[in-house]
Amino acid sequence: MALELPDEIWVSVFDYLEPKSVANLSLTSFRWHKLSRAHLYRELHWHWGSIPRYRIAQHMITLFRYPHLLKYVQEVEIYSKESRLGANHSHVISWPKEQLDYKLLKRALLDTVKGTGVPDQRAWQEAIENKDPYAYVALLLPNPPNLRSLKLDYSFVAMGGWPGLMLTHLTSSQIVDSRFEGAFNRLEVLDYGSNVPDLIYDHFKRDLNLLPDPRPEEFLGLFRLKGLKHLGVWLRWSNVMFEASPGTHWNLAQLQTLVLVRSRMGEAAVPKILQLTKSLRSLHLGLVYRNDDLVFDNPVQYVRDGLMMLIGQLEHLSIDFHYPSRFDGDYGTADEWQKRFDHLHAFLKSFTKLKTLELPIEMLLGFKDLSQQNMSGLLPKSLEKLALRDDLMALVPESFDSTEFGEWKENSMFECVQRFLKLPDQALQVPHLKQIVIRLGKGYGPLLFQHFEIELLSCTELTKDYGILVQGRAGHMTPGYWTNHALRDIDEEAGDYDKNGWDEFYCVGSSTHTPRWFDLFGCS
C-alpha cells in the first residue's frame, strides 16, 4: 500500500533519510532512481566562484531533458565569496565536448525567450549564442512552477541584470505562452545581490565604475511579486519611482523582511517605499551617497519620516550609511554634519516592539562630547540586541579632531558601552538586553594603529561584570546581523575571539592569528 503513494510524497519522505540511504535506494529500481533524482533537484545550490560554468549548464540540460524534474525545484541559490567582479565571474561558458547536449540546451532557452515574449529578444538570443551564464540562469528561472526561494549573487545584478529583467516581464501581464503565467507565483524568498562587497575596497569601486548604468526596468518586478515575504536587493537604480502609475501594481503589503543593500535610490524614496509595507517586521536600510547627494543647508528628514511609518510593527532594524570618503573632496563642516543627524536623536526609543537594532554610532549619538556619551535614554525598552557600526570611521572630515567634535573610534565606542553598562538604571532602561556588538570594518586595519592596549578594552570583562555579552567584531560591513536571517545567516559569519572578546582578525597581539598586511585592507 505504501508503494502506491504519489511521487511527490515519496520525494518529501527522502528529506528524512541520510544522503547515503537515498543513494542506495536509487540503485534498487528505475522508479526509486527517478524519485531520488527528483529529490536531488529540489534544492539547487551552486557556488558561483568554484563550480565550472559548464557543470551548471549540464544540470540545466538534465532539467530540460527530463522536464518532469522542473516541478520539484523549490530552491535556487547561487552565491560567490569574491569581492572582484573580474574574479570567477566569466561571461562565457566554456563547453568541453557535449555539443549535442548544448544544442538541446540552446533550443530550450530559445523556446523560453519565445514563450515568455520577453522584450529585446535579439539581445537574449545573442546572449544565448555567446554562452552568457547569467542569461542562461535567468532563462532557467521561469520554468520551475513551484519555485519558492531564489537567491542570486550580486554579480547577477552587475553583469547585465538578466534575472531582474525576466522578473519584470513576467509580472507585467504580457506573457505569450500561458505555461509561463504561473512563474514566480509561489516565490516567498528572493535575494537579488544582497551579498555585494563593501564599497570601501578601492578595487570594487573601480569595478563598479566600469559597469554600465542599470536599466530601471531591471528592478520593477522585484516589488510586484504577490506572494513574496522576504526580499533582499542591491538596488543600483538611483531614480526609483514608487508612486502609483497606470498599469503598475506594487505588492509590498505582505513583505515581512526587506533588505535594501548599498541602495542608490535616494533618501526621498525611503518613506515612499516604506509606506507600502504594512506587514514589515524586519528592515535593513542601506543607503549610498555621492557628493552631490549631500544636503547640508536644510537637512531633510526622509529617513526618520520613513521609519516612523513602521513604529508600531518593526521588530528588527539595521541601518548603514555610506558617504563619500573625505579624500574624494572637501565637504561639510563639523557643525553641518552634526545637524545632519540631529533630527534622528532619540527617536528610536519610541519603537516599542524593537528587539534588535544595528546602526552607525553617529546616528545614535552624533559627533559631540564623545567622552561623555553613554546612550542613556536613547534605546527602546524592548531591545534585546544592539550593534554599533563604524561605517563612518575614516570618512568624516578631519575638522572633527577638535575639543567639541570627534571621530568615533574603537576605544571611544568601547568606553561609551562601558559607561552605559555602569549606569545604575541600565537594567531598568533595557531589561531584556542580552548582547552588544561593536562592529568594525575589516578594511580599516587592526588595533595595531591605535595608541592603547587591547587589554584595557576587555569586552570579556564587561560580559563577566554585567551579564550582557559584549563583543568586538571585525569583517565585511554586510547587511545587519539580525535583519538578514530570512535570506542568509550573517550572524554566523562572525570570526573567532581572543581572550578580551575582540575578533582575532582585528587584534595583532592575538596568539593564534597575526594578520598579513594585505589582509588588513581587505585585499586577501
C-alpha positions in Angstrom: 0.0 0.0 0.0 2.8 2.4 0.9 4.4 2.0 -2.5 1.2 3.4 -4.1 1.9 6.9 -2.5 2.2 9.7 -5.0 5.8 10.5 -6.2 5.6 14.0 -4.5 5.1 12.4 -1.1 8.0 10.0 -1.5 10.3 12.8 -2.6 9.3 14.6 0.6 9.9 11.5 2.7 13.5 11.4 1.3 14.1 14.6 3.3 14.2 12.4 6.5 16.8 10.0 5.1 20.5 10.2 5.1 22.0 11.0 1.7 23.7 7.6 1.6 20.4 5.9 2.1 18.8 7.9 -0.7 21.7 6.9 -2.9 21.3 3.3 -2.1 17.6 3.4 -2.8 18.3 4.9 -6.2 20.1 1.7 -7.2 17.2 -0.7 -6.4 14.8 0.2 -9.2 14.1 2.6 -12.0 11.3 4.2 -10.0 13.5 4.9 -7.0 16.2 6.2 -9.2 13.8 8.6 -10.8 12.5 9.8 -7.4 15.9 10.2 -5.9 17.0 12.3 -8.8 13.8 14.4 -8.3 14.8 14.8 -4.7 18.3 15.9 -5.7 16.9 18.7 -7.8 14.6 20.2 -5.1 17.4 22.4 -4.0 19.9 23.8 -6.5 22.8 25.3 -4.5 25.7 26.4 -6.8 28.8 28.2 -5.7 29.4 30.7 -8.5 33.1 31.0 -7.7 34.2 27.4 -7.7 31.9 25.2 -9.8 32.7 25.3 -13.5 30.1 27.0 -15.6 29.6 24.1 -17.9 28.7 21.9 -14.9 25.9 24.3 -14.1 24.8 24.1 -17.7 24.8 20.3 -17.6 22.4 20.4 -14.7 20.2 22.7 -16.8 20.4 20.2 -19.6 19.2 17.4 -17.3 16.2 19.6 -16.2 15.2 20.3 -19.8 15.8 16.8 -21.0 13.5 15.4 -18.2 11.0 18.3 -17.8 9.1 16.4 -15.1 12.0 17.3 -12.7 11.2 21.0 -13.0 8.1 20.8 -10.9 10.3 19.5 -8.0 12.7 22.5 -8.0 11.9 24.7 -5.0 15.1 26.5 -4.2 17.8 28.0 -6.4 20.8 29.5 -4.6 23.9 30.9 -6.4 26.4 32.8 -4.3 30.1 33.6 -4.5 32.5 35.0 -2.0 34.5 37.1 -4.4 34.9 40.8 -4.0 36.2 41.3 -7.5 33.8 41.3 -10.4 36.5 40.0 -12.6 37.2 37.0 -10.4 35.2 33.9 -11.3 32.6 35.9 -13.0 33.2 34.8 -16.5 30.7 35.9 -19.2 31.3 32.7 -21.2 30.5 29.0 -20.6 33.5 27.0 -21.9 32.0 23.9 -23.4 34.3 20.8 -23.4 32.7 18.1 -25.6 29.0 17.7 -25.3 28.0 19.6 -28.4 24.7 17.7 -28.9 23.8 18.5 -25.3 24.5 22.1 -25.9 22.1 22.1 -28.9 19.4 20.7 -26.6 20.0 23.5 -24.1 20.1 26.2 -26.7 16.8 25.0 -28.1 15.2 25.0 -24.7 16.5 28.5 -23.9 15.3 30.0 -27.2 11.9 28.4 -26.6 11.8 30.2 -23.2 12.6 33.5 -24.9 9.9 33.0 -27.4 7.3 31.6 -24.9 7.8 34.4 -22.3 7.7 37.1 -25.0 10.4 39.0 -23.1 11.3 42.4 -24.7 14.5 42.9 -26.7 14.6 39.3 -27.9 17.6 39.9 -30.1 19.7 40.7 -27.0 18.6 37.5 -25.3 19.3 35.4 -28.4 22.8 37.0 -28.7 23.4 36.2 -25.0 22.5 32.5 -25.7 24.8 32.4 -28.7 27.6 33.9 -26.6 27.1 31.4 -23.8 26.4 34.1 -21.2 25.9 32.1 -17.9 24.0 35.0 -16.3 21.4 34.9 -19.2 21.3 31.1 -19.1 20.3 31.1 -15.4 17.7 33.9 -16.0 16.1 31.7 -18.7 16.0 28.7 -16.4 14.1 30.5 -13.7 10.6 30.8 -15.4 10.4 27.1 -16.0 10.1 25.6 -12.4 6.4 26.2 -11.5 7.0 25.6 -7.7 10.0 27.8 -7.1 9.8 29.1 -3.5 13.2 30.5 -2.8 15.6 32.3 -5.2 19.0 33.7 -4.0 21.4 35.2 -6.5 24.9 36.5 -6.3 25.5 40.3 -6.6 27.2 39.7 -9.9 23.8 38.9 -11.5 22.8 42.5 -10.8 26.1 43.8 -12.2 26.5 41.6 -15.2 23.5 42.6 -17.3 20.7 42.2 -14.8 19.1 39.4 -16.8 17.1 37.8 -13.9 15.7 41.2 -12.9 14.6 41.9 -16.5 12.9 38.5 -16.7 11.1 39.1 -13.3 9.9 42.4 -14.5 8.5 41.0 -17.7 6.8 38.0 -16.1 5.0 40.4 -13.7 3.8 42.6 -16.5 0.8 40.5 -17.8 2.4 40.4 -21.2 3.3 36.8 -21.4 2.9 35.0 -24.8 2.7 31.3 -23.7 0.3 30.5 -20.8 2.6 27.9 -19.4 4.8 30.7 -18.0 2.0 32.7 -16.4 2.4 31.0 -13.1 6.1 31.6 -12.9 7.2 33.0 -9.5 3.6 32.9 -8.1 4.9 30.7 -5.3 8.1 32.6 -4.6 8.4 33.6 -1.0 12.1 34.4 -0.6 14.1 36.5 -3.1 17.7 37.7 -2.6 18.9 39.7 -5.6 22.5 40.6 -4.9 22.4 41.4 -1.1 25.9 39.9 -0.8 27.5 42.8 -2.7 31.0 43.6 -1.3 32.0 46.6 0.8 32.3 49.8 -1.1 35.3 50.7 1.0 37.5 48.5 -1.2 39.1 50.5 -4.0 39.3 47.6 -6.4 35.5 47.1 -6.1 34.9 50.8 -6.6 36.9 50.6 -9.8 34.9 47.5 -10.9 31.7 49.4 -10.3 32.9 52.4 -12.4 33.3 50.1 -15.4 29.7 48.8 -15.2 27.0 50.3 -17.4 24.2 52.1 -15.6 21.4 49.7 -14.6 18.2 49.8 -16.6 15.2 51.0 -14.5 13.0 48.1 -15.6 15.5 45.6 -14.0 14.1 46.3 -10.5 10.4 46.9 -11.1 9.4 43.2 -11.0 11.0 42.7 -7.6 8.3 44.8 -6.0 5.4 43.2 -7.9 5.6 39.6 -6.7 2.3 38.8 -5.0 3.4 36.0 -2.6 6.8 37.4 -1.7 7.5 37.6 2.1 11.3 38.2 2.3 13.1 40.4 -0.2 16.8 41.5 -0.3 18.2 43.6 -3.2 21.3 45.5 -4.2 19.2 48.4 -5.6 21.7 50.1 -8.0 18.9 52.1 -9.6 19.0 55.8 -8.5 15.7 57.0 -9.8 13.2 54.8 -8.0 9.6 56.0 -8.5 7.2 54.3 -6.1 4.2 56.5 -6.8 1.3 54.6 -8.2 1.1 54.8 -12.0 -1.2 53.3 -14.6 -0.5 49.6 -15.1 1.7 49.4 -12.1 0.7 47.4 -9.0 3.2 47.3 -6.2 2.9 44.2 -3.9 4.7 45.1 -0.8 1.9 44.8 1.8 2.7 41.2 2.5 6.5 41.7 3.0 7.9 40.6 6.4 11.5 41.2 5.6 13.1 43.9 3.4 16.9 44.2 2.9 18.0 47.2 0.8 21.7 47.0 0.4 24.0 49.7 -0.9 21.0 51.4 -2.3 21.2 54.4 -4.6 17.5 55.1 -4.5 18.0 58.4 -2.5 16.5 59.4 0.8 13.3 60.8 -0.7 12.3 57.3 -1.8 12.6 55.9 1.8 9.1 57.0 3.0 7.6 56.2 -0.4 8.6 52.6 -0.2 8.1 52.0 3.5 4.6 53.3 3.5 3.7 50.3 1.2 5.0 47.7 3.7 2.1 47.0 6.0 3.4 43.7 7.4 7.1 44.5 7.7 8.8 43.1 10.8 12.5 43.3 9.7 14.3 46.1 7.8 17.8 46.7 6.7 18.2 50.2 5.2 21.5 50.7 3.4 22.0 53.9 1.5 24.9 55.0 -0.6 25.6 58.7 -1.1 27.6 60.7 -3.6 28.9 64.2 -3.2 26.0 65.7 -5.0 23.5 63.8 -2.7 24.7 65.6 0.4 22.4 68.4 1.6 23.7 70.4 4.5 21.8 73.8 4.2 18.4 72.4 5.2 18.7 68.7 6.1 15.6 66.8 5.3 14.0 64.1 7.4 13.1 61.5 4.9 14.8 58.6 6.7 13.2 59.5 10.0 9.8 60.0 8.4 10.0 56.7 6.6 11.0 54.7 9.7 8.3 56.4 11.8 5.7 54.7 9.5 6.8 51.4 11.0 6.9 52.5 14.6 4.2 50.1 15.8 5.3 47.0 13.9 9.1 46.8 13.4 11.0 44.2 15.4 14.4 44.1 13.8 16.1 47.2 12.3 19.6 47.8 10.9 20.9 50.9 9.1 24.1 51.7 7.3 25.1 54.9 5.5 28.0 55.0 3.0 29.2 58.5 2.4 32.0 59.7 0.0 35.4 59.5 1.5 36.8 62.8 2.8 39.7 62.2 0.4 37.2 62.4 -2.5 36.7 66.1 -1.9 36.3 68.7 0.8 32.7 68.6 2.0 30.8 69.6 5.1 32.0 71.2 8.4 31.6 69.5 11.8 28.6 71.7 12.6 26.9 70.7 9.3 27.5 67.0 9.9 26.1 67.3 13.4 22.9 68.9 12.1 22.6 66.2 9.5 22.0 63.7 12.4 20.3 65.9 15.0 16.8 65.1 13.9 17.5 61.4 14.4 18.4 61.9 18.1 16.4 59.6 20.5 13.6 58.9 18.0 14.2 55.1 18.1 13.2 55.0 21.7 9.6 55.1 20.6 9.8 51.8 18.7 8.2 49.8 21.4 8.4 46.4 19.6 12.1 46.6 18.5 14.1 43.6 19.6 17.3 44.1 17.6 19.0 47.3 16.5 22.1 47.9 14.4 23.1 51.4 13.3 26.1 53.8 12.9 27.0 55.1 16.3 26.9 58.7 14.8 23.2 58.2 14.1 22.6 57.4 17.7 24.9 59.8 19.4 26.1 62.4 16.9 29.7 63.7 17.0 29.7 65.9 20.1 31.3 65.3 23.5 32.3 61.7 22.8 33.9 61.2 26.2 30.5 61.9 27.9 28.1 59.9 25.8 26.5 56.8 27.4 23.4 56.1 25.4 21.1 56.8 28.4 17.5 57.3 27.4 18.0 56.5 23.7 17.1 52.9 23.4 13.7 51.2 23.4 12.8 49.2 26.5 12.0 46.1 24.4 15.6 45.9 23.0 17.4 42.5 23.2 20.5 43.0 20.9 22.4 46.1 19.9 25.2 46.6 17.3 27.1 49.9 16.9 28.6 50.2 13.5 31.7 52.2 12.5 30.5 52.8 8.9 31.7 56.5 9.0 35.1 55.8 10.5 37.8 57.5 8.4 35.1 59.0 6.2 34.2 62.2 8.2 36.1 65.4 7.8 39.4 65.9 9.6 38.0 69.1 11.1 36.3 66.8 13.6 39.5 66.4 15.5 38.7 69.2 18.0 37.7 69.5 21.6 33.9 69.6 21.0 33.6 67.3 17.9 35.3 64.0 17.5 35.5 60.9 15.3 34.3 57.7 16.9 37.0 55.0 17.1 37.3 51.6 18.8 38.3 53.0 22.1 35.6 55.7 22.3 33.0 53.2 21.2 34.1 50.7 23.9 34.2 53.4 26.6 30.7 54.5 25.6 29.4 50.9 26.0 31.2 50.7 29.3 29.6 53.9 30.6 26.2 52.7 29.6 26.6 49.4 31.4 27.7 51.2 34.5 24.5 53.3 34.7 22.6 52.5 37.9 19.3 52.2 36.0 20.7 50.5 32.9 18.7 47.3 33.7 15.6 49.3 34.0 16.1 51.1 30.7 16.6 47.9 28.7 15.7 45.0 30.9 15.8 42.4 28.1 19.2 43.4 26.7 21.4 40.3 26.1 24.1 41.4 23.6 26.1 44.4 22.5 28.4 44.3 19.4 30.9 46.9 18.4 31.0 46.2 14.7 34.2 47.3 12.9 35.0 47.3 9.2 37.7 44.8 8.1 39.3 47.3 5.7 40.4 49.8 8.3 43.1 47.6 9.8 43.7 46.2 13.3 44.2 47.7 16.7 47.9 48.0 15.8 47.2 51.5 14.6 45.7 52.7 17.9 47.7 54.1 20.9 46.2 52.0 23.6 46.4 48.4 24.8 43.8 45.9 23.9 43.8 44.6 27.5 42.3 47.9 28.6 39.3 47.3 26.3 38.2 44.0 27.6 34.8 43.0 26.3 35.1 39.8 28.2 35.4 41.6 31.5 32.3 43.7 30.7 30.4 40.5 29.9 31.5 38.9 33.2 30.7 42.0 35.2 27.2 42.9 33.8 25.9 39.6 32.4 25.5 41.0 28.9 27.5 39.5 26.0 29.8 42.3 24.7 31.9 41.6 21.5 34.1 43.5 19.2 33.7 42.1 15.7 35.6 42.9 12.5 34.7 41.9 9.0 32.9 42.9 5.9 30.2 45.5 6.6 27.4 43.4 5.2 23.7 43.9 6.0 22.6 43.7 9.6 23.5 40.7 11.7 19.8 40.1 12.7 17.8 41.6 9.9 19.0 39.2 7.2 18.1 35.8 8.7 15.4 35.0 6.2 18.0 35.3 3.4 21.2 34.1 4.9 22.5 33.9 8.5 25.1 36.7 8.6 25.4 36.4 12.4 27.1 33.0 11.9 29.8 34.7 9.8 31.5 36.2 13.0 35.0 35.1 13.5 36.9 33.7 16.5 37.5 35.9 19.5 40.6 36.5 21.6 40.7 36.4 25.4 39.4 40.0 25.5 36.3 39.4 23.4 37.6 41.0 20.2 37.6 39.4 16.8 41.1 37.8 16.4 41.5 39.2 12.9 41.4 42.7 14.5 43.9 42.0 17.2 47.6 42.0 16.2 48.5 40.7 19.6 46.4 37.5 19.2 48.3 34.3 20.0 46.5 32.4 17.2 46.4 34.8 14.3 48.7 37.6 13.1 47.1 39.4 10.1 49.1 39.8 6.9 49.4 43.3 5.6 47.3 42.6 2.5 44.6 41.1 4.8 44.4 44.3 6.8 43.0 46.2 3.9 40.6 43.6 2.7 42.7 42.5 -0.3 43.0 38.8 0.5 
